[in-house]
Amino acid sequence: MSITEPIKSKEIPPKLSKEFKPLAPVAQMLLSEAIQYWLSLYKHRQFSVNTHQNYKATMKLFLKILSEEVRFATDLKPDHIENFLDELLRENYAIASINYYLKVIKVFCGWAEKRYKILNATKEIVGFKSRRTNKKFLSKEQYLNLLAICDKQVASWVKFLAATGIRATVFCNLRWSMYNADNKMIYIPANFAKGRRPRTIGLNKTALSVLRDIKKSHPPSPDELIFTLKNGNPINRKVLHKKINKYLKRLGLTGGPHALRHYCATQLLNAGVPIIKVSKFLGHADITTTQKHYEHLLVSDFAHVADVLDS
C-alpha cells in the first residue's frame, strides 16, 4: 500500500460510518486525527470499556506533552518518545505507569506502521526496570480496623471487595441481572472484564450477606446497579477510590479498592489455597501475573516444603 493511499471506507466500523470519513493521505494526516481514528476502531473491536478509557487517557496525555512539537503522524520520531518518557520521570510518575503508557503508545505506533508503512518510533525503545520494593498488603488486623471506622455504606463496599477480589471497574458496573442467587455467583461479562475474558465468581457468606442487606433496603430491578451512592447515583472508580482511601488514611495507610483485591489474594494464599486457583479467582490472564505480585508469600510458603521428606 502506498503511504499516500487513504483509508478505505470498508475499514470504518458501521457504527462510525456517519461520524468518520476516510482520513487524508498519510503525508497530510495530523497525529491527533490518526490517534482518534485508531481509538475509534479499537473501541468497537477488542477493548473493554475500562481499557479503552485508559488508552484514550494515555494518548491524551501523550499529545498534551508533545504539544506542537509533532503535528503530522509522519513526523513522530524516537526522540519524541524518549522526551515524553523523560517528562514523565521528571513529574515523578511511577515506573509501572510509565511502562504502561509506553506499551499503549507502542500499540498505536505498531498499528500505524502496519497500516501506513511509516516509521515505528517506538520499535527500539524499551521500558524501565521496576524498582523492586517489599510490597506491604493489608493485614487482617488492619482490615478489621478499617471496617470499624467506615460508615455503613462504605463498610459494605469494603466487605464485598475484600470477599470477591474484583476490580474497581467491575464493582462500579455490577447489576442485579449478573447475580445468580440460586448458584451464589456473580457473572462478569466481557465488556467489563479485563482482557475481555468473561468469568463467574463464587460468593462467600460475607458477600452474600452484603447483597441481602442491600435488597432488603431497596428491592431492585434486574437492570439496576447493585452498588450506588446514597442518592442512587452510579459510583465511578474515582469516587470509590476517594471514599475508601479517606478511611485508610485515618489508619495511616494508603490505597483504595485495589488494596482490598490484594487483601483478598493474600488471605487466600495464606490459607493454603493453591496459587493456580487464586489466579483463576482473581481473573489473571495467567499464573505468572499472580506470582509476580505475591512472590514474597510464596517464598515463605516454600521455606519448609522439603520437611515432608523427613517423615
C-alpha positions as CSV (number, residue, x, y, z in Angstrom):
1,M,0.0,0.0,0.0
2,S,1.3,3.5,-0.9
3,I,1.7,5.8,2.1
4,T,-0.4,8.3,0.2
5,E,-3.3,5.9,-0.1
6,P,-6.3,7.0,2.0
7,I,-8.1,4.7,4.4
8,K,-10.7,2.6,2.6
9,S,-14.3,3.1,3.7
10,K,-14.8,-0.6,4.4
11,E,-12.3,-0.3,7.3
12,I,-14.7,2.0,9.2
13,P,-17.0,0.2,11.6
14,P,-20.7,0.5,10.7
15,K,-21.5,2.4,13.8
16,L,-18.9,5.0,12.9
17,S,-19.6,5.4,9.2
18,K,-21.6,8.6,9.7
19,E,-19.1,10.2,12.1
20,F,-15.8,9.3,10.4
21,K,-14.8,9.9,6.8
22,P,-11.7,8.3,5.3
23,L,-8.7,10.3,6.5
24,A,-6.4,12.5,4.4
25,P,-3.4,10.9,2.7
26,V,-0.9,10.0,5.4
27,A,1.6,12.7,4.4
28,Q,-1.1,15.3,5.5
29,M,-2.6,13.4,8.4
30,L,-2.4,15.1,11.8
31,L,-1.1,12.9,14.6
32,S,-4.2,13.7,16.7
33,E,-6.5,12.6,13.8
34,A,-4.6,9.3,13.4
35,I,-4.9,8.7,17.2
36,Q,-8.6,9.5,17.2
37,Y,-9.3,7.1,14.3
38,W,-7.2,4.3,15.9
39,L,-9.1,4.6,19.2
40,S,-12.4,4.6,17.4
41,L,-11.5,1.4,15.6
42,Y,-10.3,-0.4,18.7
43,K,-13.4,0.7,20.7
44,H,-15.6,-1.4,18.5
45,R,-13.3,-4.4,18.2
46,Q,-11.5,-5.7,21.2
47,F,-11.1,-3.4,24.2
48,S,-13.2,-3.5,27.3
49,V,-14.8,-0.2,28.4
50,N,-12.1,0.4,31.0
51,T,-9.2,-0.4,28.7
52,H,-10.5,1.9,26.0
53,Q,-10.8,4.7,28.6
54,N,-7.2,4.1,29.8
55,Y,-5.9,4.1,26.2
56,K,-7.8,7.3,25.5
57,A,-6.4,9.0,28.6
58,T,-2.9,7.8,27.8
59,M,-3.0,9.2,24.3
60,K,-4.5,12.5,25.6
61,L,-1.5,12.9,27.9
62,F,0.9,11.9,25.1
63,L,-0.5,14.7,22.8
64,K,-0.5,17.2,25.7
65,I,3.2,16.7,26.5
66,L,4.2,16.6,22.8
67,S,2.2,19.9,22.4
68,E,3.0,21.4,19.0
69,E,6.3,19.6,18.7
70,V,4.8,16.9,16.4
71,R,2.0,17.9,14.1
72,F,1.8,15.2,11.5
73,A,1.8,11.4,12.1
74,T,4.8,11.0,9.8
75,D,6.8,13.5,12.0
76,L,6.8,11.2,15.1
77,K,10.3,10.1,15.8
78,P,12.1,8.0,18.6
79,D,13.4,11.3,20.1
80,H,9.8,12.4,20.8
81,I,9.0,9.2,22.6
82,E,12.2,9.5,24.7
83,N,11.3,13.1,25.5
84,F,7.8,12.0,26.6
85,L,9.2,9.3,28.9
86,D,11.8,11.8,30.4
87,E,9.0,14.3,31.1
88,L,7.0,11.6,33.0
89,L,10.1,10.8,35.1
90,R,10.5,14.5,35.9
91,E,6.9,14.6,37.0
92,N,7.6,11.6,39.3
93,Y,5.2,9.2,37.6
94,A,5.5,5.6,38.9
95,I,7.7,3.3,36.8
96,A,4.8,1.0,36.3
97,S,2.6,3.8,35.0
98,I,5.3,5.0,32.6
99,N,5.8,1.5,31.2
100,Y,2.0,1.2,30.8
101,Y,1.9,4.5,28.8
102,L,4.8,3.3,26.6
103,K,3.0,0.0,26.0
104,V,-0.1,1.9,24.8
105,I,1.9,4.1,22.5
106,K,3.7,1.0,21.1
107,V,0.4,-0.5,20.2
108,F,-0.6,2.7,18.3
109,C,2.8,3.0,16.5
110,G,2.7,-0.7,15.6
111,W,-0.8,-0.2,14.1
112,A,0.4,3.0,12.2
113,E,3.4,1.2,10.9
114,K,1.4,-1.8,9.6
115,R,-1.4,0.4,8.2
116,Y,0.7,3.1,6.6
117,K,4.2,1.7,6.3
118,I,5.6,4.6,8.3
119,L,8.4,4.6,10.8
120,N,7.5,2.9,14.1
121,A,9.0,5.4,16.5
122,T,8.8,3.0,19.5
123,K,10.4,-0.1,17.9
124,E,13.8,0.3,19.6
125,I,12.6,1.8,22.9
126,V,12.3,-0.4,25.9
127,G,10.6,0.2,29.2
128,F,12.2,0.9,32.6
129,K,13.1,-1.8,35.0
130,S,10.7,-1.6,38.0
131,R,12.3,-0.6,41.3
132,R,11.9,-3.7,43.5
133,T,10.1,-3.0,46.7
134,N,8.8,-5.1,49.5
135,K,5.1,-4.9,48.9
136,K,3.0,-4.4,52.0
137,F,-0.6,-5.5,51.9
138,L,-3.4,-5.0,54.4
139,S,-3.2,-7.4,57.4
140,K,-6.2,-9.0,58.9
141,E,-6.0,-6.5,61.9
142,Q,-5.8,-3.5,59.6
143,Y,-8.8,-4.8,57.6
144,L,-10.9,-5.1,60.7
145,N,-9.8,-1.7,61.9
146,L,-10.8,-0.3,58.5
147,L,-14.3,-1.8,58.8
148,A,-14.6,-0.4,62.3
149,I,-14.2,3.2,61.2
150,C,-16.1,3.2,57.9
151,D,-19.6,4.4,57.6
152,K,-22.2,1.7,57.0
153,Q,-22.3,2.1,53.2
154,V,-18.6,2.2,52.6
155,A,-18.2,-0.8,55.0
156,S,-20.5,-2.8,52.8
157,W,-18.3,-1.9,49.8
158,V,-15.1,-2.8,51.6
159,K,-16.6,-6.2,52.7
160,F,-17.7,-7.1,49.2
161,L,-14.4,-6.0,47.5
162,A,-12.4,-8.0,50.1
163,A,-14.6,-11.1,49.7
164,T,-14.6,-11.2,45.9
165,G,-11.3,-9.6,44.9
166,I,-13.0,-7.9,42.0
167,R,-11.5,-4.8,40.3
168,A,-13.0,-1.4,40.9
169,T,-14.4,-1.0,37.3
170,V,-16.3,-4.3,37.7
171,F,-17.6,-3.3,41.1
172,C,-18.9,0.0,39.8
173,N,-20.8,-1.7,36.9
174,L,-22.3,-4.7,38.7
175,R,-26.0,-5.1,38.1
176,W,-28.6,-7.4,39.7
177,S,-29.0,-9.2,36.4
178,M,-25.4,-10.5,36.9
179,Y,-26.2,-12.0,40.3
180,N,-27.4,-15.6,40.5
181,A,-28.8,-16.1,44.0
182,D,-29.5,-19.8,43.5
183,N,-25.9,-20.6,42.5
184,K,-24.4,-17.9,44.7
185,M,-22.4,-16.4,41.9
186,I,-21.8,-13.2,40.0
187,Y,-21.3,-13.3,36.3
188,I,-18.9,-10.6,34.8
189,P,-19.5,-10.1,31.1
190,A,-16.6,-9.5,28.7
191,N,-17.2,-5.7,28.2
192,F,-16.3,-5.1,31.9
193,A,-13.7,-7.8,32.4
194,K,-10.0,-7.1,31.9
195,G,-8.8,-8.6,28.7
196,R,-12.4,-9.1,27.7
197,R,-12.4,-12.5,29.4
198,P,-15.9,-13.2,30.9
199,R,-15.9,-15.1,34.1
200,T,-18.0,-16.2,37.0
201,I,-17.2,-15.6,40.7
202,G,-18.4,-17.7,43.6
203,L,-19.7,-15.6,46.5
204,N,-19.0,-16.5,50.2
205,K,-21.2,-15.7,53.2
206,T,-19.8,-12.2,53.6
207,A,-20.5,-11.2,50.0
208,L,-24.0,-12.8,50.1
209,S,-24.8,-11.0,53.3
210,V,-23.9,-7.6,51.8
211,L,-26.2,-8.3,48.8
212,R,-29.1,-9.5,51.0
213,D,-28.9,-6.3,53.1
214,I,-29.0,-4.1,50.0
215,K,-32.0,-6.0,48.6
216,K,-33.8,-5.6,52.0
217,S,-33.4,-1.8,52.0
218,H,-34.4,-1.4,48.3
219,P,-35.9,-4.2,46.3
220,P,-34.2,-3.8,43.0
221,S,-35.0,-4.4,39.3
222,P,-32.6,-6.6,37.3
223,D,-31.2,-3.7,35.3
224,E,-30.3,-1.6,38.4
225,L,-26.8,-1.2,39.6
226,I,-26.0,-3.2,42.8
227,F,-23.8,-0.5,44.4
228,T,-24.7,3.2,44.2
229,L,-24.2,6.3,46.2
230,K,-26.7,7.2,48.9
231,N,-28.7,9.4,46.5
232,G,-28.9,6.5,44.0
233,N,-26.4,7.9,41.5
234,P,-23.8,5.5,40.0
235,I,-20.3,5.2,41.5
236,N,-17.3,5.7,39.4
237,R,-13.7,4.5,40.1
238,K,-12.5,7.9,41.2
239,V,-15.3,8.3,43.8
240,L,-14.9,4.7,45.0
241,H,-11.1,5.2,45.5
242,K,-11.6,8.6,47.3
243,K,-14.1,7.2,49.8
244,I,-12.1,4.1,50.7
245,N,-8.8,6.0,50.8
246,K,-10.3,8.5,53.2
247,Y,-10.7,5.9,55.8
248,L,-7.4,4.2,55.0
249,K,-5.6,7.5,55.6
250,R,-7.1,7.7,59.1
251,L,-5.3,4.4,59.9
252,G,-2.0,5.8,58.5
253,L,-2.4,3.7,55.3
254,T,-2.8,4.5,51.6
255,G,-4.6,2.8,48.8
256,G,-8.1,2.3,47.5
257,P,-10.3,-0.6,46.2
258,H,-7.2,-2.3,44.8
259,A,-5.8,-2.7,48.3
260,L,-8.8,-4.9,49.1
261,R,-8.1,-7.0,46.0
262,H,-4.6,-7.6,47.3
263,Y,-6.0,-8.3,50.7
264,C,-8.3,-11.0,49.2
265,A,-5.4,-12.6,47.4
266,T,-3.1,-12.7,50.4
267,Q,-5.8,-14.1,52.7
268,L,-6.5,-16.9,50.2
269,L,-2.8,-17.7,49.7
270,N,-2.1,-17.6,53.5
271,A,-5.0,-20.0,54.0
272,G,-3.3,-22.5,51.7
273,V,-5.4,-22.1,48.6
274,P,-3.3,-23.2,45.6
275,I,-1.9,-20.3,43.6
276,I,-3.4,-21.5,40.4
277,K,-6.9,-21.4,41.9
278,V,-6.2,-17.9,43.3
279,S,-5.1,-16.8,39.9
280,K,-8.3,-18.0,38.3
281,F,-10.4,-16.5,41.1
282,L,-8.8,-13.1,40.5
283,G,-9.2,-13.3,36.7
284,H,-5.5,-13.0,35.9
285,A,-4.5,-13.9,32.4
286,D,-2.1,-16.5,33.6
287,I,-0.4,-17.6,36.8
288,T,2.8,-15.6,36.2
289,T,0.9,-12.4,37.0
290,T,-0.2,-13.8,40.3
291,Q,3.3,-15.0,41.1
292,K,4.8,-11.5,40.3
293,H,2.5,-9.8,42.8
294,Y,2.6,-12.3,45.6
295,E,6.1,-13.9,45.3
296,H,7.0,-12.8,48.8
297,L,4.2,-15.0,50.1
298,L,5.4,-18.0,48.0
299,V,8.9,-17.7,49.3
300,S,7.8,-18.2,52.9
301,D,5.4,-21.0,51.8
302,F,8.3,-23.0,50.3
303,A,10.6,-22.4,53.3
304,H,9.8,-25.8,54.9
305,V,8.4,-27.7,51.9
306,A,11.2,-30.3,52.0
307,D,10.5,-31.1,55.6
308,V,7.8,-33.6,54.5
309,L,10.6,-35.8,53.0
310,D,11.9,-36.4,56.5
311,S,8.8,-38.3,57.6
